Amino acid sequence: MGFDDLIVPHPDAGGAPARPCFEIVLHYDRPRATIAEDLGRALALFVERAGGDFGWSKSNVMKRAARADADAATLVKRFVSGPAFAKPGNVGLELHSGDRAVDCRVPSLEVFSEERKDRRALLCRTFVRLCLPPEADARDLAIACAAASPPFSGHAGYSWYWDSGDTRMERELGRRRELLLDHPGASWSDPFTFYPFIGQGLTQIGWLTFLGAALRLRAGALDGLDVAPVADGIVIAAGPAPRFAGDLAPYHAVGRALAPLRLPDAAIELLDIAGLDDPAEIRAWYLRFFGE
């Protein structure tokens, strides 16, 4: 089976399908003021190495992407240094390639961040999702991005890229639930599913799994795993190359070792994944590599 066999057509003529991709996902639980400079470096690095035109841009308050008014490097710099990023509230940026606004193609990048005060503390959560063609040799790039902007946690490997604001595409993915269940090496492709739980633990195990300094201190013995330092944390590789399915023993080995870092049960109960309607089924999917 090739990558083209994993494309999920859009239910509407002319709509953008969900295409397989290689994703790099990084999570941050620190105030934006403390990550802005590093995050800007990581995004600029990705844009430089990814190629592509990144010709379409969308903020978190736009319903549809518009033609970008500058090159990707300029848009990224403007985003992390702009007034919206510097003050509390929600802020987001998505850049993607393609011939049309609705033709969401990789390379792409998406950033969303929430920062607000509650009664007890400052709530900070930011995710970055960087997508490339599935055949990309992107191990070095993923590690370089995490080194440039050290995350709380993150992962890299196979997934699907689609317009996560397209509810009809989301329902279509739900109708094809077997695609996710038959390819357990792939991560769930909507970054907003796990965003509310940033800072609570590992959201997903990938081909590459990143632990920031805080999680590294909580991790147990990692003997026998492919571990390398990245900034003040580590990256753990599940085998020599990413996999959608097949022999996933290395993924299971990483998951079992990192099981103490998984999300708490209360968070797992709140996960919403298209096509997995039974809470027990969602729990089993999330825990598939953690050995529970």
N, C-alpha and C positions, 0 to 999 in steps of 0.2 A: 504493500500500500504506500503510495506516495503522498506528498503534502497536498497535492491538488484534490486527492480523494477525501481530505478532511475539511474542505470548504463547505460551509453551510450557506446555501442560497437564501437571499432575502425573500420573504413571502410576497413582496410587492415588486412588480416589474420596475427596473431602474434603481431599486434600493441596493445599498452596499451589503455584500455578504459578510459573514464572519470568516476570516481567513486565518490559517495557522500562522504563528509567529514565534519568534524568540523574544521573551520579555525580560526586562530587568526592573525589579520592583524594590524600592527603598522606602523605609518608614522612619519617621522622626517624631520624637515626643518632647522636643525642646522648643523654647520660644523662637519665633522666626528671626528675631534680631541676632540670635546666636548661630544661626545656620545659613543666613542669607548669602554671605560671601562664599562659603564652601559650596553651597548648593548651586550658586551661579557658575562656579568653576566646573562642577560635575556636568551640568546641563550644557555648557559651552563645549566641553570635551566630547560629549555625546554627539552634539550637532556637527562638530568638526569631523569626527571619524565615521559617522553613520552615512554621510552622503545624502542624496535625496534633496528635494526642493523645499519640503516643509511649507508648501505654498498656501496652506489654509490654516486659519487661526480662529480660536474660540475662547472667550473668557467664561467664567463660571456663571455669568448672568445672561449669556447669549444662548438662544435656542438652537441656532445653526451656525456653522462656521462661515466665515467670510474670507475673501481673498486677503492674504497677509499684506500689511502695508509696509513691511520691511523684511530683511533677511532674518533667518532664524536666530543667528547669534545676537542681532540687535534686539529682537523681541524678548529673548531670554534675559538679557542684561537689563532691559527696561522693566521686566516683570519683577525680578528680585530686588531691584533698587528703587522701585516706584513707591509712591505714598501708600497704596493699598496694602502692599506687603509689610509696610512698617507699622501699621496700626491694627488693633484688634478687629476681628471679624473674619469672614470667609473670603478667600481669594483663590482663583484658579486660572490655569492656562492650558490649552491643548493646541498642539500643532500637528498637522498630519499632511501626508503627501497624497497625490491623486490628481486626476484631471478635472474633477468637479468637487464642490463642497461636500456633497453627500457620498462621494466615492472615497471612503476612508481607507487609505493605504499606508503601509509602513515605508520608510521609517516614520515614526511618530513619537511624540512625547506628551505626557500629561502630568500636571502638578495640581494638587488641590490641598489647601491648608485651612484649618480652622484654629482660631486663637480667641479665647474669651475667658472672662473671669466668672467663676461661680462663687458660691458662698465660702468655699474653703480654699480654693487655689486657682491658679491660672491653668486653664485647659489648653493644651497645645498638641495638635496632631497634623502631620503633613505626610502625604504620600507622593512618590514620584513613580511613574510607569513609563519606561522607555522600550519601544518595540522595534524590532528588526525583522527582515525575512527569516523564515525558519532555518534556512540553510546557512545563515551567517555563522562564521567562526568568531564568537563574541565573548569567549571566556575572559580574555585579557581586557576587553573594553568594560565588561561588567565589574571586574575587580578594580580597574582604574577609576570608574565612577564612584564606587564605594570608598576607595581610598581618598578621593578628592573631597568627598562629603560624607564622613563617617555616620552611618545610620544607627538607629536603635536596633533594627533588624531588617532583613530583606531576603530576597531570593531571586534566582534567575533560571530560566529554562523554557520549555515549550508551553504555549497557551494559544489563545485565539485573539485576534484583534478585530473589533467592531465598534460601532458608535454606541457606547454604553448608555447614552441617553435615548436610544431608539427602543421604545417599549415593544414594538412589533418584532424586532429582531430578538429581543430578550425572550419573548414568548416562543418564538421559533426555536431558539436554543433549548427552551424548556421542553418542547415537543420532541426534541431529539436528545433526550436525556441520556440515551445509551452512548452517545458520543463521549460524554464526560466519564461515564462509568466504565466504558471499554478502554479508556486511555488514562489510567490513573497517574501516569507520569506527568500529565498536564495540570497546570494550576487553573483554578477558576478565573475567568477572564474579566470580571467586573471589579475593579479596584475599590469601588465604594462598598462592596460587601464587607470587607474586612477593615475598612478605614475607622469605624467607630471603636475598634478594639486595639488600635495602635498604642503601644506601651504596656499592654497587659500580658504579652507573651508572643510566641511565634505564631504567625497567622498561617503560613504554608511552608512546607518543605519543598525545595526545588532541586534541580540538578546542582546548583550552587545555593548554599544557605549561608547568609551573613548574620553574624552575631556581633552587636556592638559591645562596648566595654561592660555595660551593666549586665547583659545577658551572659557574656563570657564568664563573668564571676560566678554566675548561678549554675553554669553548666557543670556536669559531672565529668567523669573520665571519658576521654575521646580517643582512647587507644585503638589503633588499627584503622583509623579513618584518615582520609586525605585532608589534612588541616594545614592552612597557611595563614600567616598574619596579614591583616589588612588594617592599616592605621592603628587605632587602639583596640581593634577587635580581631575577628578571625573570619575566614571563609572555609566552608567544608564542602568538598566536591563529592557527589554521589556517582562515581565512575568517571570514565574518560570522556564521555559525551552525553548530551541530554537524550532522553527517551520519552516517547509518548506511552509506550506499552512494552510488553515483552519481559525480559529479565530485569526486574526492578529491585533485585536484592540489595544493591548499594543504597537505593533510596530508603529501603526498610532499615538498613543498618544505621543510617544517619538519623532517621526518625526515632528509632528506639533509644539511641544515645541522647537525643534531645527531648525526649518525652517529658522530663520535668519542666521544660520551658513552654509547653503547649498552653493554649488559652484555657482559662478556667471554665468549668462546666456551665456557669451562668452565661458566659459569652457564647459558648457553642450553641446553647439553646436559642440564641437570638439570630443566628446566621440564617440568611435567606438566599438560597441558590436555586436558580431557575430549573425546574424539572424535578427537583428533589423536594417533594411536598411533605413527606413524613419526617418529623424531627429525628426519629431513630435513624433514618436513612442519611440525613445530613450529618448526624454525629458519626456514623460509620465511615462516611466519605472523608470527613475532616481528620479522623483518627487513623486513616488507612495505613499510614507509615509509622505511627507512634506506638504500635504494638499493643493496642488495647482492643 
